[in-house]
Amino acid sequence: MGRKKLWRLAELEGFDNLIQFTDQPEQDAFRLRGAWAKGHFKNGNSITLELACGKGDYTVALAEKHPDRNFIGIDMKGPRLWSGCIAAQKLGLTNVAFLRIEILNLPHYFAKDEIDEIWITFPDPFLKNGSFNKRLTATRYLEAYKQVTKEKALIHLKTDSTPLFEFSLRSLRDNRCTVEEKINDVHNDEERHDDLYIKTNYEKKHLADNRIIKYIRFLLAG
């Protein structure tokens, strides 16, 4: 690991807006489980997660646009989360936090009905054979989301990957999820919801390469 990454990992220990995976699923209940809004954010506002958030571009942008809501970016890669933490600090955002955990462990860190909304922005499409169950719209992930979200919580997927897009639609159908909106090209001439136009670093690169950005908004099965 490079010196820069090691330095960032060490600096993460002192960030107030980051919680690292010090509590594992086999241990006692995580201290903020069921109490994120009041315990961490010191308010009673709704909570939105961004999964596999990378550098937290979407998390920070959403938090800046919606100061009356709380946002948590989740990823396993500390050096990337460092960027999100720093960006939120520079903007003085107190409605942003980052959590360094495995996404399948969500039920250990959040209680049922604690999460109001989920964004999944440009996740790894895992194109190799045998790796489909690692996709964030595979059944085992949908089941994890169901354990922490409120009824009719909105889940958003943005991707430039056609295989992931098509896989997700099949997975959602097989898991009896409700697809509320499907967009084959987000950046065409039609006007979309403002939050869809937030661009991560990945999305900017994809658009520069003339890739088409796709979107699905769905509800989990009851």
C-alpha positions as CSV (number, residue, x, y, z in Angstrom):
1,M,0.0,0.0,0.0
2,G,1.3,3.4,-0.9
3,R,2.5,6.0,1.6
4,K,-0.4,8.4,0.8
5,K,-3.0,5.7,1.4
6,L,-1.4,4.7,4.7
7,W,-1.3,8.3,5.8
8,R,-5.0,8.7,5.0
9,L,-5.9,5.5,6.8
10,A,-4.1,6.8,9.9
11,E,-5.9,10.2,9.7
12,L,-9.3,8.6,9.5
13,E,-9.0,7.6,13.2
14,G,-9.5,11.2,14.2
15,F,-12.5,12.1,12.0
16,D,-15.8,12.8,13.8
17,N,-17.8,12.1,10.7
18,L,-16.5,8.6,10.2
19,I,-17.2,5.4,12.0
20,Q,-15.0,2.4,11.2
21,F,-15.8,-1.3,11.6
22,T,-14.9,-1.6,15.2
23,D,-18.1,-3.5,16.0
24,Q,-18.4,-6.8,14.1
25,P,-21.7,-8.7,13.6
26,E,-20.7,-11.5,16.0
27,Q,-20.3,-8.9,18.8
28,D,-22.9,-7.1,20.9
29,A,-25.4,-4.7,19.2
30,F,-23.7,-1.7,17.6
31,R,-24.1,1.3,19.9
32,L,-26.0,3.5,17.3
33,R,-28.2,0.8,15.9
34,G,-31.7,2.2,16.0
35,A,-30.5,5.6,17.2
36,W,-28.5,7.1,14.4
37,A,-30.6,10.2,14.0
38,K,-30.6,11.2,17.7
39,G,-27.3,9.5,18.7
40,H,-25.1,10.7,15.9
41,F,-26.8,13.5,14.0
42,K,-28.5,15.0,17.1
43,N,-31.9,15.4,15.3
44,G,-35.0,13.4,14.3
45,N,-34.5,13.7,10.5
46,S,-34.8,10.9,8.0
47,I,-31.7,8.9,6.9
48,T,-30.5,8.1,3.4
49,L,-27.7,5.6,2.7
50,E,-25.3,5.7,-0.3
51,L,-23.9,2.2,-0.7
52,A,-20.4,1.6,-2.2
53,C,-20.1,5.3,-2.0
54,G,-16.4,5.5,-3.0
55,K,-15.2,9.1,-2.4
56,G,-18.7,10.1,-1.2
57,D,-19.5,12.5,-4.1
58,Y,-23.2,11.6,-4.1
59,T,-23.4,11.5,-0.3
60,V,-22.0,14.9,0.1
61,A,-23.9,16.5,-2.8
62,L,-27.2,15.1,-1.5
63,A,-26.5,16.4,2.0
64,E,-25.7,19.8,0.7
65,K,-28.9,19.9,-1.3
66,H,-31.1,18.5,1.5
67,P,-29.9,20.0,4.9
68,D,-33.1,18.7,6.6
69,R,-32.1,15.1,6.0
70,N,-29.3,12.9,7.2
71,F,-26.9,11.0,4.8
72,I,-24.5,8.1,5.5
73,G,-22.0,6.9,2.8
74,I,-20.9,3.3,3.2
75,D,-17.8,1.7,1.7
76,M,-15.0,-0.6,2.8
77,K,-12.1,1.4,1.3
78,G,-10.7,3.9,3.8
79,P,-8.6,6.1,1.5
80,R,-11.7,6.8,-0.6
81,L,-13.8,7.6,2.5
82,W,-11.1,10.0,3.5
83,S,-12.0,12.2,0.5
84,G,-15.7,12.2,1.4
85,C,-15.0,13.1,5.1
86,I,-12.7,16.0,4.0
87,A,-15.3,17.3,1.5
88,A,-18.1,17.3,4.1
89,Q,-15.8,19.0,6.6
90,K,-14.8,21.7,4.2
91,L,-18.5,22.4,3.5
92,G,-19.4,22.4,7.2
93,L,-22.0,19.7,6.7
94,T,-23.2,18.2,9.9
95,N,-25.8,16.0,8.3
96,V,-23.2,13.6,6.7
97,A,-21.5,10.6,8.1
98,F,-19.4,7.8,6.6
99,L,-19.4,4.2,7.8
100,R,-16.6,1.7,6.9
101,I,-18.3,-1.7,6.8
102,E,-19.3,-4.6,4.5
103,I,-22.7,-3.8,3.0
104,L,-24.1,-7.3,3.8
105,N,-23.6,-6.4,7.5
106,L,-26.1,-3.5,7.3
107,P,-28.6,-5.2,9.7
108,H,-25.9,-5.2,12.5
109,Y,-25.5,-1.4,12.2
110,F,-29.1,-0.3,11.5
111,A,-32.4,-1.3,12.9
112,K,-35.5,-2.2,11.0
113,D,-37.4,0.9,9.7
114,E,-34.4,3.1,10.4
115,I,-33.5,3.9,6.8
116,D,-35.8,6.0,4.6
117,E,-33.9,5.8,1.3
118,I,-30.9,4.1,-0.5
119,W,-28.8,5.2,-3.4
120,I,-26.5,2.8,-5.3
121,T,-24.3,4.8,-7.6
122,F,-22.0,3.2,-10.2
123,P,-21.3,0.0,-8.2
124,D,-18.8,-2.6,-9.4
125,P,-20.8,-4.6,-12.0
126,F,-18.9,-7.8,-11.3
127,L,-18.8,-9.0,-14.9
128,K,-16.9,-12.2,-14.4
129,N,-18.8,-15.5,-14.4
130,G,-19.6,-16.6,-10.9
131,S,-19.5,-13.2,-9.3
132,F,-23.1,-12.2,-10.0
133,N,-24.0,-12.6,-6.3
134,K,-21.6,-9.8,-5.4
135,R,-23.8,-7.3,-7.3
136,L,-25.6,-4.9,-5.0
137,T,-29.0,-5.8,-6.5
138,A,-28.5,-9.6,-6.0
139,T,-31.0,-11.4,-3.8
140,R,-28.8,-11.5,-0.7
141,Y,-28.3,-7.7,-0.8
142,L,-32.0,-7.0,-1.3
143,E,-32.7,-9.1,1.8
144,A,-30.2,-7.1,3.8
145,Y,-31.8,-3.8,2.7
146,K,-35.2,-5.2,3.7
147,Q,-34.0,-5.6,7.2
148,V,-33.1,-1.9,7.7
149,T,-35.5,0.1,5.5
150,K,-38.9,1.5,6.2
151,E,-41.9,0.1,4.2
152,K,-41.9,1.7,0.7
153,A,-38.4,3.1,1.1
154,L,-37.1,4.2,-2.2
155,I,-34.0,2.6,-3.6
156,H,-32.1,4.2,-6.6
157,L,-29.6,2.6,-8.9
158,K,-27.5,4.5,-11.3
159,T,-25.1,2.6,-13.6
160,D,-23.3,2.8,-17.0
161,S,-23.2,-1.0,-17.1
162,T,-25.8,-2.6,-19.4
163,P,-25.2,-6.1,-18.0
164,L,-25.8,-4.8,-14.4
165,F,-28.8,-2.8,-15.5
166,E,-30.4,-5.9,-17.1
167,F,-29.4,-8.2,-14.3
168,S,-30.9,-5.8,-11.8
169,L,-34.3,-5.7,-13.6
170,R,-34.4,-9.5,-13.6
171,S,-33.4,-9.7,-9.9
172,L,-36.0,-7.2,-9.0
173,R,-38.7,-9.1,-10.9
174,D,-37.6,-12.4,-9.3
175,N,-37.7,-10.9,-5.8
176,R,-41.1,-9.3,-6.4
177,C,-39.8,-5.8,-6.1
178,T,-41.8,-2.9,-7.7
179,V,-40.0,-0.9,-10.3
180,E,-41.4,2.6,-10.1
181,E,-39.1,4.1,-12.8
182,K,-36.7,2.8,-15.4
183,I,-34.6,5.2,-17.5
184,N,-32.4,3.9,-20.3
185,D,-30.6,7.2,-20.7
186,V,-30.6,9.7,-17.8
187,H,-28.8,12.5,-19.7
188,N,-31.2,12.8,-22.7
189,D,-33.4,15.8,-23.5
190,E,-36.1,14.9,-20.9
191,E,-36.1,16.7,-17.6
192,R,-35.4,14.4,-14.6
193,H,-35.5,14.8,-10.9
194,D,-32.7,17.1,-9.7
195,D,-31.0,14.4,-7.6
196,L,-30.4,12.3,-10.7
197,Y,-28.1,15.0,-12.2
198,I,-25.6,14.8,-9.4
199,K,-22.4,13.5,-11.0
200,T,-19.7,11.4,-9.3
201,N,-16.2,11.4,-10.6
202,Y,-17.0,8.0,-12.2
203,E,-20.0,9.4,-13.9
204,K,-18.1,12.4,-15.3
205,K,-15.5,10.0,-16.8
206,H,-18.3,7.8,-18.2
207,L,-20.0,10.7,-19.9
208,A,-16.7,11.9,-21.3
209,D,-16.4,8.4,-22.8
210,N,-19.9,8.8,-24.3
211,R,-21.3,6.0,-22.1
212,I,-25.0,6.0,-21.4
213,I,-26.2,6.3,-17.8
214,K,-29.1,4.2,-16.8
215,Y,-31.4,4.4,-13.7
216,I,-33.9,2.3,-11.8
217,R,-36.0,3.4,-8.9
218,F,-37.7,0.6,-7.0
219,L,-39.4,-0.6,-3.9
220,L,-38.6,-3.8,-2.0
221,A,-41.2,-6.5,-1.8
222,G,-43.4,-6.3,1.3
